[in-house]
């Protein structure tokens, strides 16, 4: 049996968004984490259980999912055969400590979002916010979610709380990965980078590309592809590039 690919999506993303990638790789064992059930920033053991992954694995992560991939390969390098970082978040994206999980501000925000969820507001505007997310993050503006799925996911009472939880946990995850990179394991698995610089990403392309190259220099990087025809949501704009990296 071939080693499975475990795909870890980014913030506010769904497994259905990667359907085009799966269609381009028929018959391959590719398991996409459902971050609405298991947070992307959850401990490695939880990610492994949620995706029914044994060892070894191959890992692909988009955005904050890239940070989760980095933590996995830095803490369990012997488990990972190959990693693909898809426009990964950077270790510098540590947010504000006063908003970290468990702080007074975090508790206040979570309480507020629970009230918002009970008010029905996510059901009213959640799907619209989803469309805005795709419009900003995708050059092609192709949304793979049906209206029913968008309503079920983004209109759920707890959806905004889930988004906040993922965002806040991604900041501490970035800080953790930054610390791990100060003293990385001697033998790291080969890693491929896909970096988006098109669409809305073009406005920060220079600094973003520099940050990605700096991160790549700290890893066992075997491939670095710049996608100037893709915005951040690479799986919507260039699923073929991801499929090629996973093939």
Secondary structure, DSSP 4 states (H G I P E B T S, - for coil): -PPPEEEE--TT--GGGGHHHHHTTTT--EEE--TTTS-TTS-HHHHHHHTT--SSEEEEEETHHHHHHHHHHHH-GGGEEEEEEESPPPTT----GGGSTTSHHHHHHHHHHHHHHHHTHHHHHHHHHHHHHHHHH-SS------HHHHHHHHTSTTHHHHHHHHHHHHHHHHHHHHHHGGG--SS--EEEEEEE-SGGGGGGHHHHHHHHHHHHTTTTEEEEEEETT--S-HHHH-HHHHHHHH-
